[in-house]
Amino acid sequence: MIEPVDVQLDFLPGGALGVPGADVVVAPIRELASYVGTVVATRDFHPPSHCSFTAQGGPWPPHCVIATPGAALHPGIDAIAHVIVSKGTDPSFEQYSGFDGTGLAALLQARGVRQVIVAGIATDYCVRATALAACGEGFDTIVALDAVRAVDLHPGDGDRALDDIRSAGGRVYTQAEIVGCRRM
């Protein structure tokens, strides 16, 4: 199973909270998707008054607001997603992890999924939280290194996030390494 995390227009260059170079994650995610049985895309899906927005005292500008173009998944991800999981829908609750209150663990367990490949945006926030939660739920967790991008609000945040994932038992591989292992 591959989980593209928040590959949404607002997180791509030019979006409300665009991450530099984030558009390069789409091609490796699509390639990896061709080797797995299930693609579950997570997305931020915020009401206009979400607690994470600066107007409500949060750290972020408004982004991925329900019914806005910026909340849409990148078309290349939307086209391959079997399931879309929304998070951040409660205006008073921040959710970085795709597993946090979404029922995702139960959905994957019901499908017999044992391994989760995490990719997407942003390494140091939602990718980190989702991968750590996947580890915590007992899934064999892999982060696709060339299919993630970090905000790096503080230089090195993305690398520290990957270290946190490794410390929790997750593994970090490139797309080529993941595909090579699947071909064996």
Residue pairs with C-beta under 8 A, 6 or more apart in sequence:
1 36
1 37
1 38
1 39
1 40
1 108
1 111
1 113
1 115
1 116
1 117
2 29
2 32
2 33
2 36
2 38
2 39
2 40
2 116
2 117
2 118
2 119
2 144
3 39
3 40
3 41
3 42
3 98
3 116
3 117
3 118
3 119
3 120
3 130
3 134
4 25
4 29
4 39
4 41
4 42
4 73
4 77
4 81
4 119
4 120
4 147
5 41
5 42
5 98
5 118
5 119
5 120
5 121
5 126
5 127
5 130
6 42
6 43
6 44
6 64
6 120
6 121
6 122
6 126
7 22
7 25
7 26
7 29
7 41
7 73
7 74
7 77
7 120
7 121
8 15
8 43
8 44
8 64
8 70
8 71
8 72
8 73
8 74
8 121
9 15
9 69
9 70
9 71
9 72
9 73
9 74
10 16
10 17
10 18
10 44
10 63
10 64
10 68
10 70
10 71
11 17
11 18
11 19
11 22
11 44
11 63
11 64
11 121
11 122
12 18
12 19
12 22
12 23
12 74
12 121
13 19
13 20
13 21
13 22
13 23
15 63
15 70
16 61
16 62
16 63
16 64
16 70
17 60
17 61
17 63
17 64
19 121
19 122
19 149
19 150
19 151
20 149
21 149
22 121
22 122
22 149
23 74
24 146
24 149
25 119
25 120
25 121
25 147
25 148
25 149
26 74
26 76
26 77
27 76
28 119
28 144
28 146
28 147
28 175
29 76
29 77
29 80
29 119
29 120
29 144
29 147
30 76
30 77
30 80
31 175
31 179
32 117
32 119
32 144
32 147
32 175
32 178
32 179
33 39
33 80
35 178
35 179
35 182
36 117
38 82
38 83
38 108
38 111
38 113
39 80
39 81
39 82
39 83
40 81
40 82
40 83
40 84
40 85
40 98
40 104
40 107
40 108
41 73
41 77
41 78
41 81
41 83
41 84
41 85
42 84
42 85
42 86
42 87
42 98
42 102
42 104
42 120
42 126
42 130
43 64
43 71
43 73
43 84
43 85
43 86
43 87
44 63
44 64
44 71
44 87
44 88
44 126
45 64
45 66
45 71
45 86
45 87
45 88
45 89
46 52
46 53
46 62
46 63
46 64
46 65
46 66
46 71
46 88
46 89
46 91
47 65
47 66
47 89
47 91
48 62
48 65
48 66
49 55
49 56
49 91
50 56
50 58
50 62
50 65
50 88
50 91
51 57
51 58
51 91
51 92
51 93
51 94
52 58
52 59
52 60
52 88
52 94
53 60
53 61
53 62
53 63
54 60
54 61
54 62
55 62
56 91
58 94
63 70
64 70
64 71
64 88
65 71
66 89
72 78
73 81
73 84
83 107
85 98
85 102
85 103
85 104
85 107
86 102
87 95
87 96
87 97
87 98
87 100
87 101
87 102
88 94
88 95
93 101
95 101
95 102
96 125
96 126
96 128
96 129
96 130
97 126
97 129
97 130
97 132
97 133
98 104
98 126
98 130
98 133
99 105
99 130
99 133
99 134
99 136
99 137
100 129
100 133
105 133
105 137
108 116
108 139
113 139
114 139
114 140
115 139
115 140
115 141
115 142
116 131
116 134
116 139
116 140
116 141
116 142
117 142
117 143
117 144
117 178
118 127
118 130
118 131
118 134
118 141
118 142
118 143
118 144
118 148
118 170
119 127
119 143
119 144
119 147
119 148
120 126
120 127
120 147
120 148
121 127
121 148
121 149
122 148
122 149
122 150
122 151
122 158
123 143
123 148
123 149
123 150
123 151
123 157
123 158
123 161
123 162
124 150
124 151
124 152
124 153
124 157
124 158
124 160
124 161
125 151
125 161
127 143
127 148
127 161
128 161
128 164
128 165
131 141
131 143
131 165
131 168
131 170
132 164
132 165
132 168
132 170
134 141
134 170
135 141
135 165
135 168
135 169
135 170
136 168
141 165
141 168
141 169
141 170
141 171
142 170
142 171
142 172
142 173
142 178
143 162
143 165
143 170
143 171
143 172
143 173
144 173
144 174
144 175
144 178
145 162
145 172
145 173
145 174
145 175
146 174
146 175
147 175
148 158
149 158
150 157
150 158
150 159
150 161
151 157
151 158
152 158
162 172
165 172
166 172
173 181
